[in-house]
Amino acid sequence: MENIINITEEISPIKQIFLPIFEEKEVEVFVKRDDLLHPSIMGNKWRKLKFNLLEAKKQGFDTLLTFGGAFSNHVYAVASAGKEFGFETIGIIRGDELNSESNATLKYASSMGMKLIFVNRKEYLEKEKLAGKYGKEAFILPEGGTNQLAISGCAEIMDELKSQINLTHACVAIGTGGTFTGMISIKKEDIKIIGVPVLKGFDIGSIQIQDFNFKAYSNFEIWPEYHFGGYGKHNKELIHFMQTFQNNHNIPLEQVYTGKLFFGVLDKIKNNYFPKNSKIIMVHTGGLQGKLR
């Protein structure tokens, strides 16, 4: 447990970025480099796992079981965490046509010692039954890693930012919604939390977090128009933007989450969404193992 505690004390750095459009619109833009928290348990995946790993140790579990698709950043991170902190790991993977050699994510998870169980898409929907079958002695982590403990870990982003910089807007990509929910849960009304969904047709009601009532919060906004066709979808415009951004700022992005977030924020700056003198943070949530090479 000591190793886990030591890493959880790390605070990710922030970096200011500069472009002529920022001077023109009189705003300041920063990146919170959560992708630097850990080389393989990256970004928001580490945030979500932090308190779950501590709780698993506290309860005496030596095995973690979780769920995900073929390219799951969460499965990748859980496999890495298990290897580093002494847990056995089990990954129930959606798609019985797959195997441990199907792609780089699954190869990595297998190399970290994760036992991969491939099930068809109908079976995969019955996660409670699968957990009962394969994880009787395991600490269960939900698909994507979002639960109450994960929310507490992601809430620390706002606590860290408070100690690092005075800001007006904090922007983050939305997948399962755990990171976004954790950030708005702090209820800092002087900071607008902006979520950029990477799924087409996003609805705030799709974020299923027990006992969390979004209607009780007014400090957030959703930009649903930057999904580029849906989860994992992208086009030449997005890829060109990512490549240009990395060349200009030496910050790598990927096309599933961070590329869409950063594209959206810069587009809104160009279109005068942000008032003058705004200080804008974009949270880099990692996921770089999924980057197009």
C-alpha positions in Angstrom: 0.0 0.0 0.0 2.9 2.4 0.6 3.8 2.4 -3.1 0.2 3.4 -3.9 0.2 6.1 -1.4 3.5 7.6 -2.6 2.3 7.9 -6.1 -1.1 9.4 -5.1 0.8 12.3 -3.6 2.0 13.4 -7.1 0.5 16.6 -8.5 0.5 16.9 -12.3 2.1 20.1 -13.7 0.4 22.8 -15.8 1.8 24.3 -18.9 0.8 27.6 -20.5 0.5 27.5 -24.3 0.7 30.4 -26.6 -0.9 31.2 -30.0 -1.6 34.5 -31.7 -5.3 33.9 -31.4 -5.1 33.9 -27.6 -3.5 37.3 -27.7 -6.1 38.5 -30.2 -9.0 37.3 -28.0 -7.2 38.3 -24.7 -7.4 34.9 -23.1 -4.8 32.7 -21.4 -4.7 28.9 -22.0 -3.1 26.2 -20.0 -2.9 22.4 -20.1 -3.0 20.3 -17.0 -0.6 17.4 -17.8 -2.4 14.5 -16.1 -0.8 12.4 -18.9 2.5 12.8 -16.9 1.1 11.3 -13.7 2.3 7.8 -14.6 3.8 6.3 -17.8 1.2 3.5 -18.2 -1.6 4.2 -15.6 -2.1 7.4 -17.4 -4.2 10.5 -16.6 -7.7 10.1 -15.5 -7.3 6.3 -15.3 -4.9 6.8 -12.4 -7.3 9.3 -10.8 -10.1 6.7 -11.0 -8.0 3.8 -9.8 -6.3 5.6 -6.9 -8.9 5.2 -4.2 -10.1 1.9 -5.6 -6.7 0.4 -5.3 -6.4 1.6 -1.7 -9.8 0.2 -0.9 -9.0 -3.1 -2.5 -5.8 -3.4 -0.4 -7.7 -2.3 2.7 -10.3 -5.0 2.2 -7.7 -7.7 1.6 -8.3 -8.4 -2.0 -5.4 -9.7 -4.2 -7.4 -9.8 -7.5 -9.0 -7.0 -9.6 -11.6 -7.8 -12.1 -12.9 -5.3 -14.7 -14.6 -5.0 -18.1 -13.8 -3.3 -21.4 -13.7 -3.3 -25.2 -10.7 -4.3 -27.4 -9.1 -0.9 -27.2 -10.0 0.0 -23.6 -7.7 2.5 -21.9 -9.1 1.3 -18.6 -8.3 -2.3 -19.2 -4.8 -1.2 -20.1 -4.4 0.8 -16.9 -5.8 -1.9 -14.6 -3.4 -4.5 -16.1 -0.5 -2.1 -15.5 -1.7 -1.3 -11.9 -2.0 -4.9 -11.1 1.6 -5.6 -12.2 3.0 -2.6 -10.3 1.1 -3.0 -7.0 0.9 -6.8 -6.7 -2.7 -7.6 -7.8 -3.8 -10.5 -10.0 -6.0 -9.0 -12.7 -8.9 -10.3 -14.8 -10.3 -8.5 -17.8 -13.6 -9.5 -19.3 -13.4 -8.3 -22.9 -16.3 -7.6 -25.2 -16.0 -9.7 -28.4 -15.5 -13.4 -28.5 -13.9 -13.1 -31.9 -10.9 -11.5 -30.2 -7.8 -12.9 -28.6 -4.8 -11.7 -26.6 -2.9 -11.0 -29.9 -5.7 -9.0 -31.6 -4.2 -5.5 -30.9 -1.5 -3.6 -28.9 -3.9 -2.9 -26.0 -4.7 -6.6 -25.5 -1.2 -7.7 -26.0 0.0 -5.3 -23.4 -2.7 -6.3 -20.9 -1.7 -9.9 -21.4 2.0 -9.2 -21.0 1.2 -7.6 -17.7 -0.3 -10.8 -16.5 -4.0 -10.0 -16.9 -6.2 -13.0 -17.6 -8.3 -12.1 -20.5 -11.8 -13.6 -20.9 -13.5 -12.9 -24.3 -17.3 -13.0 -24.3 -19.9 -12.3 -27.0 -21.7 -9.0 -27.0 -24.9 -10.4 -25.5 -23.1 -12.0 -22.6 -21.1 -8.8 -22.0 -24.3 -6.9 -21.2 -24.8 -9.1 -18.1 -21.9 -7.8 -16.2 -23.2 -8.8 -12.7 -23.6 -12.4 -13.8 -20.1 -12.4 -15.3 -18.6 -10.8 -12.2 -20.3 -13.6 -10.1 -18.9 -16.3 -12.4 -15.3 -15.1 -12.8 -14.7 -12.7 -9.9 -16.0 -14.4 -6.7 -12.7 -13.5 -5.0 -12.0 -10.3 -6.8 -12.5 -6.6 -6.2 -14.8 -5.5 -9.0 -14.0 -2.3 -11.1 -16.8 -1.1 -13.4 -16.3 -0.7 -17.2 -14.4 2.6 -17.7 -13.5 2.7 -14.0 -16.2 5.1 -12.9 -17.7 4.7 -9.4 -17.9 6.7 -6.2 -14.3 6.1 -5.4 -13.3 7.2 -8.9 -15.3 10.4 -8.5 -13.4 11.2 -5.3 -10.1 10.7 -7.2 -11.1 12.9 -10.1 -12.4 15.7 -7.7 -8.8 16.2 -6.7 -8.1 17.8 -10.1 -9.9 20.9 -8.9 -8.2 20.9 -5.5 -4.8 20.7 -7.3 -5.7 23.5 -9.7 -6.7 25.7 -6.8 -3.2 25.5 -5.5 -1.6 26.0 -8.9 -3.5 28.8 -10.7 -6.5 31.1 -10.6 -8.7 30.1 -13.4 -12.2 30.8 -14.9 -12.8 27.7 -17.0 -11.7 24.0 -16.7 -12.4 21.8 -19.8 -12.3 18.0 -20.0 -13.4 15.3 -22.4 -16.3 13.1 -21.4 -16.4 9.3 -22.0 -18.2 7.5 -19.1 -18.3 10.9 -17.3 -16.4 10.1 -14.2 -13.7 12.7 -14.5 -16.2 15.4 -15.5 -18.5 14.5 -12.5 -15.6 14.6 -10.1 -14.6 18.0 -11.2 -18.1 19.5 -11.0 -18.7 17.9 -7.6 -16.4 20.4 -5.9 -19.1 23.1 -6.5 -16.7 25.9 -7.3 -19.3 28.3 -8.7 -16.6 30.8 -9.8 -15.2 28.2 -12.2 -17.2 26.9 -15.2 -16.5 23.2 -15.8 -16.9 22.4 -19.5 -17.4 18.9 -20.8 -16.7 17.8 -24.4 -18.4 14.4 -25.0 -16.6 12.1 -27.4 -19.8 10.0 -28.1 -22.4 11.0 -30.6 -25.8 11.8 -29.1 -24.5 12.3 -25.6 -27.1 12.8 -22.8 -26.2 13.9 -19.3 -28.6 11.2 -18.1 -26.3 8.6 -19.6 -23.8 9.2 -16.8 -24.9 6.6 -14.3 -23.4 7.4 -10.9 -25.4 6.4 -7.8 -26.7 9.2 -5.6 -25.2 12.0 -7.9 -27.8 14.5 -8.9 -26.6 16.8 -11.7 -29.6 19.1 -11.2 -28.0 20.2 -7.9 -25.1 21.7 -9.8 -25.0 24.8 -12.0 -21.3 25.1 -12.5 -21.0 23.2 -15.8 -21.8 23.2 -19.5 -21.7 20.5 -22.2 -20.4 21.0 -25.7 -21.9 18.1 -27.7 -20.7 19.1 -31.2 -17.1 17.9 -31.2 -17.6 14.1 -31.3 -16.4 13.8 -35.0 -18.9 11.1 -35.7 -18.9 9.2 -32.5 -16.6 7.3 -30.1 -13.3 6.5 -31.7 -14.3 8.3 -34.9 -12.0 10.9 -36.5 -11.3 12.6 -39.8 -8.4 14.3 -41.5 -9.2 17.7 -40.0 -8.9 16.3 -36.5 -5.7 14.4 -37.2 -4.1 17.5 -38.9 -5.1 19.6 -35.8 -3.5 17.1 -33.5 -0.3 16.9 -35.5 0.0 20.7 -35.7 -0.7 21.1 -32.0 2.0 18.6 -31.1 4.5 20.3 -33.4 3.7 23.8 -31.9 3.5 22.8 -28.2 5.3 19.5 -27.8 2.2 18.0 -26.2 1.0 14.7 -27.7 -2.7 14.2 -28.2 -4.8 11.2 -29.3 -7.9 11.1 -31.5 -10.4 9.5 -29.1 -10.5 12.0 -26.2 -7.9 14.8 -25.9 -7.8 15.6 -29.6 -11.5 16.4 -29.6 -11.3 18.3 -26.4 -8.5 20.6 -27.5 -10.0 21.1 -30.9 -13.3 22.1 -29.3 -11.7 24.6 -26.9 -9.6 26.3 -29.6 -12.6 26.5 -31.9 -14.7 28.2 -29.1 -11.9 30.7 -28.5 -11.9 31.6 -32.2 -15.6 32.0 -32.1 -15.6 34.4 -29.1 -17.2 32.0 -26.5 -14.8 33.0 -23.7 -14.9 36.5 -22.3 -11.8 38.6 -22.3 -9.3 37.8 -19.5 -10.5 34.3 -19.2 -8.0 31.7 -17.9 -8.7 28.4 -19.4 -7.4 25.0 -18.4 -7.6 21.9 -20.6 -7.2 18.7 -18.7 -5.0 16.2 -20.6 -6.5 12.9 -19.5 -3.9 10.7 -21.1 -5.0 7.7 -23.2 -1.9 8.0 -25.4 -1.6 4.3 -25.9 -4.6 4.6 -28.2 -2.9 7.3 -30.4 -2.7 6.7 -34.1 0.9 6.0 -35.1 
